[in-house]
Amino acid sequence: MLSTLIRSERLILVAIAAGIAGFSAEHSLIGMGQAASLAGAVFLIAAIILASMRVAHHAERLATKVGDPYGTMILTLSAVLVEVVILAIMMSSSESSPTLVRDTIYSAVMLDINGILGIAALLGGLKHGEQPYNDDSSRTYCVMILTAMGISMIVPEFIPQAKWHFYSAFTIVAMIMLYTVFLRMQVGAHSYFFSYSYPKTRRESAAGHVDEPQSTTLSIGILVFGIVVIGVLAEIMSTLLNTGLEGTGAPPVLAAIVVAAISAAPEIMTAMRSALANHMQSVVNIALGASLSTVILTVPVMEAIALYTGQPFIMAMTPVQTVMITITLIVAAINLNDGETNAIEGMTHFVLFATFIMLSCLGL
C-alpha cells in the first residue's frame, strides 16, 4: 500500500526534493548572479507545475465521484486556490509589483477563455465538427465574468485615491454576494445549467473499471498537502524570479503570466482530453468557471490583504487590457450562444490569445 502510494505520488516527492534543493541553494544562486537565479526560478516553476498536476489529479478524482456541476467546481476551485496561494506569497515580497494581482487575473482570464477554450474548441472541432454543450452555462458564466471584472477592475479607475479603502471593502462584499448567489444556483435549482447528457460509449464504460479510485479522504489529504508544498516552492521561486528579472527589461506582466500559467497547467490537460472526447460541456465549465472563480475569489482575498496592510494594489486595468477583455467577452458571448462550438470559433479565441501574448511581449 505504502509503496503504491509513493509510486503514484512521485511527482509531489520530486517537488518536495526540488523545494529542499531550492531552499538550500537559494542564497548561493542569488550570489551567483541573475542567470543562476533565473535558472533556479525556472527549475522551481517546473516543480510547482508537477505538484499542481497532482493537486488537479486528486481534484479530478473527487470531481468524478460527485459529477457535474460539482466536479468542475472542485477542479476550478483547486486551481484558483493554487493561484491565490502563489499570489499572496509573491505580494508579500517588498519587491513585488503593485500591478501583479491585476495582471495575474487579466492573464488568467485571457489564458482560460482564449487559450484553453480556444485551443480545445479548435482541436475538438477539427476532430468532431460541431460539439454540443448546454448554452445556459456559457451565458451565465459570461455575464458573471463581465459583472465581476467591471466592478473590480474597470470601475476602480474612477475611485479617488483617498477613498480606495471604502471601495475595496465594498468590492469584497460584492464579490462574496455574487459568488454566494452563483454557488447556490450552480449546485441548487439551476444545476442543470452546467451539465449536459452525453451518450456513454462502450469504451468509456469499460474505462471506468480500469482505474480504481483512491479513498476520498486520501485524495483530500494529498490535495491539501500538495497546496502547502506549492506555497513553500512559490516563496523560494518568487525571490529567485525577482532577482533573475531585475534590470533585464522583461515585460512587467511576465511574472503574472507565469502565475496564471502555473495554476492553469493542469486545467489545460483536462480540457484538451475532454474536447478530444467530444465532451465540450466540461471544457466550457473549466474555462469559463476558472475565469469566474479567478476574479470572484482572488479579488476579495487580495483586497482583504490590502486593507489589512494598508497598501492598496493597482486593480484598474490599462486601456489595452480593458479593450482585450471587452473583445474577448463579446466574442465569447456570440460564439457560445447557440449550444455548439466548432473549429472556426476556436480559432477566433486562439487568435485573441496570440494577440494577448504579442501585446505582453511588447510590454502593453
Contacts in CASP RR format, 6 or more apart in sequence:
PFRMAT RR
TARGET T0000
AUTHOR 0000-0000-0000
METHOD contacts of the structure
MODEL  1
MLSTLIRSERLILVAIAAGIAGFSAEHSLIGMGQAASLAGAVFLIAAIIL
ASMRVAHHAERLATKVGDPYGTMILTLSAVLVEVVILAIMMSSSESSPTL
VRDTIYSAVMLDINGILGIAALLGGLKHGEQPYNDDSSRTYCVMILTAMG
ISMIVPEFIPQAKWHFYSAFTIVAMIMLYTVFLRMQVGAHSYFFSYSYPK
TRRESAAGHVDEPQSTTLSIGILVFGIVVIGVLAEIMSTLLNTGLEGTGA
PPVLAAIVVAAISAAPEIMTAMRSALANHMQSVVNIALGASLSTVILTVP
VMEAIALYTGQPFIMAMTPVQTVMITITLIVAAINLNDGETNAIEGMTHF
VLFATFIMLSCLGL
5 218 0 8 1.000
6 13 0 8 1.000
9 54 0 8 1.000
9 222 0 8 1.000
11 50 0 8 1.000
11 51 0 8 1.000
11 53 0 8 1.000
11 54 0 8 1.000
12 50 0 8 1.000
12 51 0 8 1.000
12 54 0 8 1.000
12 222 0 8 1.000
12 225 0 8 1.000
12 226 0 8 1.000
12 229 0 8 1.000
14 47 0 8 1.000
14 50 0 8 1.000
15 47 0 8 1.000
15 48 0 8 1.000
15 50 0 8 1.000
15 51 0 8 1.000
15 226 0 8 1.000
15 229 0 8 1.000
15 230 0 8 1.000
15 233 0 8 1.000
16 229 0 8 1.000
18 43 0 8 1.000
18 44 0 8 1.000
18 46 0 8 1.000
18 47 0 8 1.000
18 233 0 8 1.000
19 44 0 8 1.000
19 47 0 8 1.000
19 229 0 8 1.000
19 232 0 8 1.000
19 233 0 8 1.000
19 236 0 8 1.000
22 29 0 8 1.000
22 40 0 8 1.000
22 43 0 8 1.000
22 44 0 8 1.000
22 236 0 8 1.000
23 232 0 8 1.000
23 236 0 8 1.000
25 40 0 8 1.000
26 236 0 8 1.000
26 239 0 8 1.000
26 240 0 8 1.000
29 36 0 8 1.000
29 37 0 8 1.000
29 39 0 8 1.000
29 40 0 8 1.000
29 240 0 8 1.000
30 36 0 8 1.000
30 37 0 8 1.000
30 239 0 8 1.000
30 240 0 8 1.000
30 243 0 8 1.000
31 37 0 8 1.000
33 243 0 8 1.000
33 244 0 8 1.000
34 243 0 8 1.000
34 244 0 8 1.000
34 245 0 8 1.000
34 246 0 8 1.000
34 248 0 8 1.000
35 244 0 8 1.000
37 240 0 8 1.000
37 241 0 8 1.000
37 243 0 8 1.000
37 244 0 8 1.000
38 240 0 8 1.000
38 241 0 8 1.000
38 243 0 8 1.000
38 244 0 8 1.000
38 245 0 8 1.000
40 237 0 8 1.000
40 240 0 8 1.000
41 237 0 8 1.000
41 240 0 8 1.000
41 241 0 8 1.000
41 244 0 8 1.000
44 233 0 8 1.000
44 236 0 8 1.000
44 237 0 8 1.000
44 240 0 8 1.000
45 237 0 8 1.000
45 241 0 8 1.000
45 258 0 8 1.000
45 262 0 8 1.000
47 233 0 8 1.000
48 86 0 8 1.000
48 230 0 8 1.000
48 233 0 8 1.000
48 234 0 8 1.000
48 237 0 8 1.000
48 262 0 8 1.000
49 262 0 8 1.000
49 265 0 8 1.000
51 226 0 8 1.000
51 229 0 8 1.000
51 230 0 8 1.000
51 233 0 8 1.000
52 79 0 8 1.000
52 82 0 8 1.000
52 230 0 8 1.000
52 262 0 8 1.000
52 263 0 8 1.000
52 265 0 8 1.000
52 266 0 8 1.000
53 265 0 8 1.000
53 266 0 8 1.000
53 269 0 8 1.000
54 222 0 8 1.000
54 226 0 8 1.000
55 78 0 8 1.000
55 82 0 8 1.000
55 222 0 8 1.000
55 223 0 8 1.000
55 226 0 8 1.000
55 227 0 8 1.000
55 230 0 8 1.000
55 266 0 8 1.000
56 75 0 8 1.000
56 78 0 8 1.000
56 79 0 8 1.000
56 266 0 8 1.000
56 267 0 8 1.000
56 269 0 8 1.000
56 270 0 8 1.000
57 266 0 8 1.000
58 214 0 8 1.000
58 219 0 8 1.000
58 220 0 8 1.000
58 221 0 8 1.000
58 222 0 8 1.000
58 223 0 8 1.000
59 74 0 8 1.000
59 75 0 8 1.000
59 77 0 8 1.000
59 78 0 8 1.000
59 79 0 8 1.000
59 223 0 8 1.000
60 75 0 8 1.000
60 270 0 8 1.000
61 213 0 8 1.000
61 214 0 8 1.000
61 219 0 8 1.000
62 71 0 8 1.000
62 74 0 8 1.000
62 216 0 8 1.000
62 219 0 8 1.000
62 220 0 8 1.000
62 223 0 8 1.000
63 70 0 8 1.000
63 71 0 8 1.000
63 72 0 8 1.000
63 74 0 8 1.000
63 75 0 8 1.000
64 71 0 8 1.000
64 213 0 8 1.000
65 213 0 8 1.000
65 216 0 8 1.000
66 74 0 8 1.000
68 194 0 8 1.000
68 195 0 8 1.000
68 196 0 8 1.000
68 281 0 8 1.000
68 282 0 8 1.000
68 285 0 8 1.000
69 186 0 8 1.000
69 187 0 8 1.000
69 191 0 8 1.000
69 193 0 8 1.000
69 194 0 8 1.000
69 195 0 8 1.000
69 285 0 8 1.000
70 187 0 8 1.000
72 194 0 8 1.000
72 282 0 8 1.000
72 285 0 8 1.000
72 286 0 8 1.000
72 289 0 8 1.000
73 183 0 8 1.000
73 186 0 8 1.000
73 187 0 8 1.000
75 267 0 8 1.000
75 270 0 8 1.000
75 286 0 8 1.000
76 267 0 8 1.000
76 285 0 8 1.000
76 286 0 8 1.000
76 289 0 8 1.000
76 290 0 8 1.000
76 292 0 8 1.000
76 293 0 8 1.000
77 293 0 8 1.000
77 297 0 8 1.000
78 223 0 8 1.000
78 227 0 8 1.000
79 263 0 8 1.000
79 264 0 8 1.000
79 266 0 8 1.000
79 267 0 8 1.000
79 290 0 8 1.000
79 293 0 8 1.000
80 263 0 8 1.000
80 290 0 8 1.000
80 293 0 8 1.000
80 294 0 8 1.000
80 297 0 8 1.000
80 298 0 8 1.000
81 227 0 8 1.000
82 227 0 8 1.000
82 230 0 8 1.000
82 262 0 8 1.000
82 263 0 8 1.000
83 104 0 8 1.000
83 108 0 8 1.000
83 259 0 8 1.000
83 260 0 8 1.000
83 262 0 8 1.000
83 263 0 8 1.000
83 294 0 8 1.000
83 298 0 8 1.000
84 297 0 8 1.000
84 298 0 8 1.000
84 301 0 8 1.000
84 302 0 8 1.000
85 227 0 8 1.000
85 230 0 8 1.000
85 231 0 8 1.000
85 234 0 8 1.000
86 230 0 8 1.000
86 231 0 8 1.000
86 234 0 8 1.000
86 238 0 8 1.000
86 259 0 8 1.000
86 262 0 8 1.000
86 263 0 8 1.000
87 100 0 8 1.000
87 101 0 8 1.000
87 104 0 8 1.000
87 259 0 8 1.000
87 298 0 8 1.000
87 302 0 8 1.000
88 301 0 8 1.000
88 302 0 8 1.000
88 305 0 8 1.000
89 231 0 8 1.000
89 234 0 8 1.000
89 235 0 8 1.000
89 238 0 8 1.000
90 96 0 8 1.000
90 100 0 8 1.000
90 234 0 8 1.000
90 238 0 8 1.000
90 255 0 8 1.000
90 259 0 8 1.000
91 100 0 8 1.000
91 101 0 8 1.000
91 302 0 8 1.000
91 305 0 8 1.000
91 313 0 8 1.000
93 238 0 8 1.000
93 239 0 8 1.000
93 242 0 8 1.000
95 242 0 8 1.000
95 246 0 8 1.000
96 238 0 8 1.000
96 242 0 8 1.000
97 103 0 8 1.000
97 252 0 8 1.000
97 255 0 8 1.000
98 312 0 8 1.000
98 313 0 8 1.000
98 314 0 8 1.000
99 252 0 8 1.000
99 256 0 8 1.000
99 313 0 8 1.000
99 314 0 8 1.000
100 255 0 8 1.000
100 256 0 8 1.000
100 259 0 8 1.000
100 313 0 8 1.000
101 298 0 8 1.000
101 302 0 8 1.000
101 313 0 8 1.000
101 315 0 8 1.000
102 153 0 8 1.000
102 313 0 8 1.000
102 314 0 8 1.000
102 315 0 8 1.000
102 316 0 8 1.000
102 317 0 8 1.000
102 321 0 8 1.000
103 252 0 8 1.000
103 253 0 8 1.000
103 255 0 8 1.000
103 256 0 8 1.000
103 257 0 8 1.000
104 256 0 8 1.000
104 259 0 8 1.000
104 260 0 8 1.000
104 298 0 8 1.000
105 149 0 8 1.000
105 153 0 8 1.000
105 294 0 8 1.000
105 295 0 8 1.000
105 298 0 8 1.000
105 299 0 8 1.000
106 153 0 8 1.000
106 253 0 8 1.000
106 256 0 8 1.000
106 317 0 8 1.000
106 321 0 8 1.000
106 325 0 8 1.000
107 253 0 8 1.000
107 256 0 8 1.000
107 257 0 8 1.000
107 259 0 8 1.000
107 260 0 8 1.000
107 261 0 8 1.000
107 356 0 8 1.000
107 360 0 8 1.000
108 259 0 8 1.000
108 260 0 8 1.000
108 263 0 8 1.000
108 264 0 8 1.000
108 290 0 8 1.000
108 291 0 8 1.000
108 294 0 8 1.000
109 145 0 8 1.000
109 149 0 8 1.000
109 291 0 8 1.000
109 294 0 8 1.000
109 295 0 8 1.000
109 325 0 8 1.000
109 328 0 8 1.000
110 324 0 8 1.000
110 325 0 8 1.000
110 328 0 8 1.000
110 352 0 8 1.000
110 353 0 8 1.000
110 356 0 8 1.000
111 257 0 8 1.000
111 260 0 8 1.000
111 261 0 8 1.000
111 264 0 8 1.000
111 353 0 8 1.000
112 264 0 8 1.000
112 267 0 8 1.000
112 286 0 8 1.000
112 287 0 8 1.000
112 288 0 8 1.000
112 289 0 8 1.000
112 290 0 8 1.000
112 291 0 8 1.000
112 294 0 8 1.000
113 287 0 8 1.000
113 288 0 8 1.000
113 291 0 8 1.000
113 328 0 8 1.000
113 329 0 8 1.000
113 332 0 8 1.000
113 349 0 8 1.000
114 328 0 8 1.000
114 349 0 8 1.000
114 350 0 8 1.000
114 352 0 8 1.000
114 353 0 8 1.000
114 356 0 8 1.000
115 287 0 8 1.000
115 349 0 8 1.000
115 350 0 8 1.000
115 353 0 8 1.000
116 264 0 8 1.000
116 267 0 8 1.000
116 268 0 8 1.000
116 271 0 8 1.000
116 283 0 8 1.000
116 286 0 8 1.000
116 287 0 8 1.000
116 290 0 8 1.000
117 271 0 8 1.000
117 283 0 8 1.000
117 284 0 8 1.000
117 287 0 8 1.000
117 288 0 8 1.000
117 332 0 8 1.000
117 346 0 8 1.000
117 349 0 8 1.000
118 287 0 8 1.000
118 345 0 8 1.000
118 346 0 8 1.000
118 347 0 8 1.000
118 348 0 8 1.000
118 349 0 8 1.000
118 350 0 8 1.000
118 353 0 8 1.000
119 268 0 8 1.000
119 272 0 8 1.000
119 346 0 8 1.000
119 350 0 8 1.000
119 353 0 8 1.000
120 271 0 8 1.000
120 272 0 8 1.000
120 274 0 8 1.000
120 275 0 8 1.000
120 280 0 8 1.000
120 283 0 8 1.000
120 287 0 8 1.000
120 346 0 8 1.000
121 131 0 8 1.000
121 275 0 8 1.000
121 280 0 8 1.000
121 283 0 8 1.000
121 341 0 8 1.000
121 342 0 8 1.000
121 343 0 8 1.000
121 345 0 8 1.000
121 346 0 8 1.000
121 349 0 8 1.000
122 343 0 8 1.000
122 346 0 8 1.000
122 347 0 8 1.000
122 349 0 8 1.000
122 350 0 8 1.000
123 272 0 8 1.000
123 275 0 8 1.000
123 276 0 8 1.000
124 131 0 8 1.000
124 275 0 8 1.000
124 276 0 8 1.000
124 278 0 8 1.000
124 280 0 8 1.000
124 341 0 8 1.000
124 343 0 8 1.000
125 131 0 8 1.000
125 275 0 8 1.000
125 341 0 8 1.000
125 342 0 8 1.000
125 343 0 8 1.000
125 346 0 8 1.000
126 343 0 8 1.000
127 276 0 8 1.000
127 278 0 8 1.000
128 278 0 8 1.000
129 342 0 8 1.000
129 343 0 8 1.000
130 340 0 8 1.000
130 341 0 8 1.000
130 342 0 8 1.000
131 275 0 8 1.000
131 278 0 8 1.000
131 280 0 8 1.000
131 340 0 8 1.000
131 341 0 8 1.000
131 342 0 8 1.000
132 196 0 8 1.000
132 280 0 8 1.000
132 339 0 8 1.000
132 340 0 8 1.000
133 196 0 8 1.000
133 280 0 8 1.000
133 281 0 8 1.000
133 283 0 8 1.000
133 284 0 8 1.000
133 339 0 8 1.000
133 340 0 8 1.000
133 341 0 8 1.000
134 192 0 8 1.000
134 193 0 8 1.000
134 194 0 8 1.000
134 195 0 8 1.000
134 196 0 8 1.000
134 281 0 8 1.000
134 284 0 8 1.000
134 339 0 8 1.000
135 336 0 8 1.000
135 337 0 8 1.000
135 338 0 8 1.000
135 339 0 8 1.000
136 190 0 8 1.000
136 192 0 8 1.000
136 193 0 8 1.000
136 194 0 8 1.000
137 193 0 8 1.000
137 194 0 8 1.000
137 281 0 8 1.000
137 284 0 8 1.000
137 285 0 8 1.000
137 288 0 8 1.000
138 284 0 8 1.000
138 288 0 8 1.000
138 332 0 8 1.000
138 336 0 8 1.000
138 337 0 8 1.000
138 339 0 8 1.000
139 333 0 8 1.000
139 336 0 8 1.000
139 337 0 8 1.000
140 182 0 8 1.000
140 185 0 8 1.000
140 193 0 8 1.000
140 194 0 8 1.000
141 284 0 8 1.000
141 288 0 8 1.000
141 289 0 8 1.000
141 291 0 8 1.000
141 292 0 8 1.000
142 288 0 8 1.000
142 329 0 8 1.000
142 332 0 8 1.000
142 333 0 8 1.000
142 336 0 8 1.000
144 178 0 8 1.000
144 182 0 8 1.000
144 292 0 8 1.000
144 296 0 8 1.000
145 288 0 8 1.000
145 291 0 8 1.000
145 292 0 8 1.000
145 295 0 8 1.000
145 329 0 8 1.000
146 329 0 8 1.000
147 178 0 8 1.000
148 175 0 8 1.000
148 178 0 8 1.000
148 292 0 8 1.000
148 295 0 8 1.000
148 296 0 8 1.000
148 299 0 8 1.000
149 295 0 8 1.000
149 325 0 8 1.000
151 171 0 8 1.000
151 174 0 8 1.000
151 175 0 8 1.000
152 171 0 8 1.000
152 174 0 8 1.000
152 175 0 8 1.000
152 295 0 8 1.000
152 299 0 8 1.000
152 303 0 8 1.000
152 315 0 8 1.000
153 295 0 8 1.000
153 299 0 8 1.000
153 315 0 8 1.000
153 316 0 8 1.000
153 317 0 8 1.000
153 325 0 8 1.000
154 316 0 8 1.000
154 317 0 8 1.000
154 322 0 8 1.000
155 167 0 8 1.000
155 316 0 8 1.000
156 164 0 8 1.000
156 167 0 8 1.000
156 171 0 8 1.000
156 315 0 8 1.000
156 316 0 8 1.000
157 316 0 8 1.000
157 317 0 8 1.000
159 167 0 8 1.000
164 312 0 8 1.000
165 307 0 8 1.000
165 310 0 8 1.000
165 312 0 8 1.000
168 303 0 8 1.000
168 306 0 8 1.000
168 307 0 8 1.000
168 312 0 8 1.000
169 303 0 8 1.000
169 307 0 8 1.000
171 299 0 8 1.000
171 300 0 8 1.000
171 303 0 8 1.000
172 299 0 8 1.000
172 300 0 8 1.000
172 303 0 8 1.000
172 304 0 8 1.000
172 307 0 8 1.000
175 295 0 8 1.000
175 296 0 8 1.000
175 297 0 8 1.000
175 299 0 8 1.000
175 300 0 8 1.000
176 300 0 8 1.000
178 296 0 8 1.000
179 296 0 8 1.000
179 297 0 8 1.000
182 292 0 8 1.000
182 296 0 8 1.000
185 191 0 8 1.000
185 193 0 8 1.000
186 193 0 8 1.000
186 194 0 8 1.000
194 281 0 8 1.000
194 285 0 8 1.000
195 281 0 8 1.000
196 280 0 8 1.000
196 281 0 8 1.000
198 278 0 8 1.000
198 279 0 8 1.000
198 281 0 8 1.000
204 277 0 8 1.000
213 219 0 8 1.000
241 255 0 8 1.000
241 258 0 8 1.000
242 255 0 8 1.000
245 254 0 8 1.000
245 255 0 8 1.000
251 360 0 8 1.000
251 361 0 8 1.000
251 362 0 8 1.000
251 363 0 8 1.000
252 363 0 8 1.000
253 360 0 8 1.000
253 363 0 8 1.000
254 360 0 8 1.000
257 360 0 8 1.000
264 290 0 8 1.000
267 286 0 8 1.000
267 287 0 8 1.000
267 290 0 8 1.000
270 282 0 8 1.000
270 286 0 8 1.000
271 282 0 8 1.000
271 283 0 8 1.000
271 286 0 8 1.000
271 287 0 8 1.000
274 280 0 8 1.000
274 282 0 8 1.000
274 283 0 8 1.000
274 286 0 8 1.000
275 283 0 8 1.000
280 341 0 8 1.000
284 336 0 8 1.000
288 332 0 8 1.000
299 315 0 8 1.000
302 313 0 8 1.000
303 313 0 8 1.000
303 315 0 8 1.000
306 312 0 8 1.000
306 313 0 8 1.000
317 325 0 8 1.000
318 364 0 8 1.000
320 359 0 8 1.000
320 364 0 8 1.000
324 352 0 8 1.000
324 355 0 8 1.000
324 356 0 8 1.000
324 359 0 8 1.000
327 352 0 8 1.000
328 349 0 8 1.000
328 352 0 8 1.000
331 348 0 8 1.000
331 349 0 8 1.000
331 352 0 8 1.000
332 349 0 8 1.000
335 341 0 8 1.000
335 345 0 8 1.000
335 346 0 8 1.000
335 348 0 8 1.000
335 349 0 8 1.000
336 345 0 8 1.000
END
